[in-house]
Amino acid sequence: MLKTIRVFGFLILAFPFSCLYAEDGKLEEIRKETKTSSDRSKSESKSSSSNSSDDDDDSGFGSIFGELFGEIILYTIISPYYLPYKVFDDGYDSPLYFHPYPYCANEKGYMTDTSDLKVTAFDLSGEYKIYKDDVYGIGLNFKARTSFRLEVHADYNFLEEKLSNGTTDSLNLGNVNVLYRFAQNNYLLMHSGVGLNILHDKEDKYGFNYNYSLEIYPIKPMYFSIGLDWGRLGSSNVVRVRAMMGVCYQAFELDVGFETYKIGDVNLEGVVFGFKVYF
């Protein structure tokens, strides 16, 4: 009887620790990654401040480097914007407007030079995501566009993971960006800008985000998009790449694609299924 009590007591004490170990999945790794990266960033900032006098000694080399390679760096930075503008854009003297939805009335693409059409356009999409390692997601994307090239893109993702002990874990990721459409024509929209990354959980994390993306409406009813997000979340690097293709029917669109999300050393990769409404 005493032996049975001892065994039972051991199981009671050991069970919570075994559960904690089993509950460490991808989403828990993301939490740890942002937290440990934050601590690392603080220690690095202290060391960098203590060595600030050493950095001042390199100012002469920095000026020489700037003189020799400044123009090369400048053209490398602006080429992803300048070249598409020169090749695809009709110029700022030729404003474009939005159809009620892509290929409306059998017209080409999504934009037109007909001034009596829409100066603003919106679309809302819902997505279901299947990542590796038993992680699933539900996403919402909202885009607001204007004929004077400014756009606002908002993205929200609820992620859920099935753990080995039969329970689930979840967290929320998202970003909000203000973009500028630097190249456009009837069938092509290229935009870039900055915004805010958000992780909503027990401990919320925020960070800077940079976006570079394009959308193509080549021929009815097809749609293609490629997007890159790069930035920070807490003190971890964040890189997100997604490619989508879809089929438009009046104001509706069905999409399928691929997405990879890298937060620190944690990777989420999977397929995306979406449904979009233009209004």
N, C-alpha and C positions, 0 to 999 in steps of 0.2 A: 504493500500500500504506500509506504514511504517512498519507494523507488518510483512508483507511478506519479506521485505528487511532484517529485523532482523533475521528471521528464516533462510533465505538463507545464511546470513553471519555466523550464528552459525554453520551451516552444513559445510561451507567451512573451518572454523577453526577446527572443531571437526574431520573432515574426515582424515587428516594425522595421528592424534593420534590413531584413531581406526584402521587404516591400520597397524601402527607400532605394535599395540597389537596383531592383527590377524596374523602377519607374524612370530610370535615366534613359531617355530616348533622345531623338533628334531635337525636339523642342526644348528639352531640358539642357541640352548642349548649347543651344542658342543663348539661353539665359546665362549659363556659366561663361560662355564666350564673351558676351558683352560686359559682364561683371569683372572677369579677370582682366580683360583688355582695358577696362577703365582704371583698374588699380595700376596696371603696367604703365598706362599713359601718364598717370600722376607722378610715378617715380621717374619716368623719362623727362618730364617737364622740370623736375627739380634738378636733375643732372645737367640738363641743357642750360638752365639758368646759371648754374655754378660755373659752366664753361663758356659763358657768354663773352668773356674777355678774349678767349681763343678765337672766337668767330670774328671778332673785330679785326684780328690780324690778317684775315683773308680777304679784306675788302679790296685790296689792290688787285688780287687775282680775279675777284668777281667782276671788277670793271673791265679787265682785259677780256675775260670770257664773254661779257656782254657785247663788247665791240666786235669780237671775231664771229660770234655765232648768233647774235641778236636777230639779224634778219632771217636766218634759217629757221630759228625757233618761231619767229613771228609768222612766217609763211606756213610752217607746219601746223600751227594752231588754227590759223584762219582758213586753211584750205578746205576742211570739211564743210565750211559755210560758203566761202567765196566761189568755189568751183561749181557746186550744185546751183547756186544762184545764177551764175553766168550761163550755165548750160540749159537749165530748165525754166527759169523765171522770165516773165515778160517785162519785168521792171515795175517800179513803184508808181509810174504814171498810168498803169493799166490795172486798176483794182478789180478784184474778182469777188463774186457773191456766191451764195450757197443755193443749190437746189433744195427742195423740201426733203429729198433723200437721194442717194446715189442713183444715177441712171434714170431719173424721173423723166417721164414722157420720151423715153428712148434717147435722151441726151447723153453726151459723153461725160463720164466721170461724175464728180461731186460738185465742182465749182464752175462758174460761168462768168462772162463779162456782162451779162444782162443785168442792168442796175435795178430793175423793178423786182428782183428776187430778194431772198433773205440776207440781211446784214449780220445776223447771228444764227448759230446752229448749235444743236445739242444732241448728244447721244448717250444712252445708258445701257450698259451690258452687265449681264450676270454670267458667272463662270463656275464650272466645277473642275477641280484640279486633282489629279492622281499622281502623287510623287512616289519615289522609291521609299523603301523602309516603312511601309504602312502609314504614311502621312497623306492626309487628304485635305483639300481646301475648298472653300467657297469664296468667290471674289466678286466684288462690285466695282465697276469702273464708270466714271462720269467725266464727260468732256464738254466744255463750253467754248465755242469758237466765235470769233468776230471777223468781219471783212477787213478790218485794219490790222490783221495778222496776230493779234494777241489771243492766247488760249489759256484755259485753266484745266488741268487734268488732275483728277482725284482718284485714288486707288485704295481699296480696302480688301484685306484678305483675312478670313477666319480659318486657322489651321488646326486640325485635330489629328492626333496620333494614337494608334492602337498599340498599347504596351504589352510586353510579354507576360505580365501578371494578370491580363484580362481587363485592366482599367484603361482609361483614356486620359490624354493630356491635351491642352489646347492653349493657344495664344493668338494675338491679333497683330498683324503687320499692315502697314499702309504708308502712303505718301501723298503729298499735295504739291503740285508744281505749277509755276507760272511760266509759260512758254511763248516763244516768238517764232512765227512761221517765216523762216528766212528764205524759203524757196517754194513756189507754188505754180500750178497751172491747172488745167481742167481735170487732170487725172492724178496729180501728184501733190502731196502735202508733206513738207519736211519742216520739223520744228525742234527747237532746243531751248533749254532754260534751267532754272534752279528751283529748289523747293525744300521741303522738310520730310525726312523719314521718321516714322513713328512705330514704336513697339508698345502696345498696350497690354499690360500684364500686372502682376502684383507690384512690380517695380517698373514703371514706365521708362522708356528710353527714347531719346530724340537724336536727330543728327541731320547734317546737310545732305542734300541730294542734287545730282546733276543728271539731266535727261537729254538724250539725243535720239530722235526717232523719225520714222517716215511711214506714210500710208500711201498705197497705190490702188487706184481704181482703173485697171488697164483696159478691160473690155467687159461689157455686161455678160454675166452678173458677178464677176470675180472681184475679190478684195484681198490685198496683202498688206501686212505691216511687220516692221522690225523695230525693236526698241532696246535701248541700252540705258540702264540706270546705274550710276556710280556715286558712292558717297560714304557716309558714316552712320552708324547706329550705336548710341552710347559712345564707346571708343573703339569699336570694331569697324573694319572696312566692310562695305556692302557692295556687291556687284550683282545686277540682275539683267539677264538677257532673255528676250522672248521674241518668237516669230510666230505669226498667225496668218492663216488664210481662211477666206470665207466666201459665202455665196449670198448675194443680196436679192431680196424679193420685196419690191415696194419699200416700205419703211422698216423692214425687218432684215436681219442678217444672222446666219448660222456660221460659227467659226470653230476651227480646230487648230491646235498648234502645240508648240513646245516652249517650256520655260525652265530656266535654271536660276536658282537663288543661292548666292554664296554670302554668308554672314560669318566673318572671321574665318575659321577653318571648317565650318559646317556647310555642307552642300545639300540643297534640295533640288531635285531634278524630276521632271515629269511632264505629262501631257495635259493640255487644257482644252476644255469644251465650253463654248460660249454662245450666248444668244443676245443680240444687240437690237435696240430700237432707236431710230432716228426721229427727232421731233424739233 
